[in-house]
Amino acid sequence: LNYENIHFENRTLSTTVSRSEIDVTAKLGNFSFVNPVCVANMKSVQDWSLLKLFDSAGVMYSKHRIDGTEEVFQFCKFAKENDFRVLSISIGVKEEWVRFLHRIKRENIYPDFLTLDLANAYNVNIIEISREVYRLFPNSFYIVGNGMTKEFIEWLENIPQTRVDAAKIGIGNSLACRTKHETGYSSSTISHLDECSSAAKRLKIIADSGLSIIDNKVSIGDVSKAIRFGADFLWSGSIWSRCSDNPAAKTGRYFG
């Protein structure tokens, strides 16, 4: 099942007078954010100035890694020099990212959030760098994605000599993602989210992409559905791609 297959039924008497009364603040790790939607780690929906704006507004973000280790390193310096409240970056699994972790440690840069960003993270190649993350940055909130099954969750919770704090769920769901078409792998948003959240004993669960877009408008109600089916947070590119001042809107290219 995906978001468009699900609707809520009101079977209990509501005491809420207005939706404006609802507190939508959300906590991840040691930080609280104004809502549970993170700016996805996609080059087409973020640049440094926008990430500063999001951070100042209390919105969770994850800096993309697509331009390589040097660009992410320079962003870390930028965030430190500009007094970001939260430093949240994405990394890959290759040896260059292990060297990157050692480099930022030498520079006394300590990310609050580290996101290991792979199309399919249910893979033995994440073990070495995950152990290095735990050894170098034991206080960082460590997110691993993406995956889509209970086996993925159970494996993440039991990898020796490391600690994963959250799993990002969803493969090939995004309109901007090529994985489904190039590999054949994809998840159904609600069904796999429910499977993973039910299996998690310790991990936080992050729903990644798949929000319905109808008449070129993002269905914000899907956020509520994701939370109902076990998500603690959501990653989204589509919501932010509709904002007039980001790269996707300026160039007409939404990708990730």
Beta strands, then each sheet from edge to edge (+ up, - down):
strand 1: 26-28
strand 2: 31-33
strand 3: 37-39
strand 4: 88-91
strand 5: 113-117
strand 6: 141-147
strand 7: 166-169
strand 8: 204-208
strand 9: 213-214
strand 10: 217-218
strand 11: 233-236
sheet 1: 1+ 2-
sheet 2: 3+ 11+ 8+ 7+ 6+ 5+ 4+
sheet 3: 9+ 10-
end
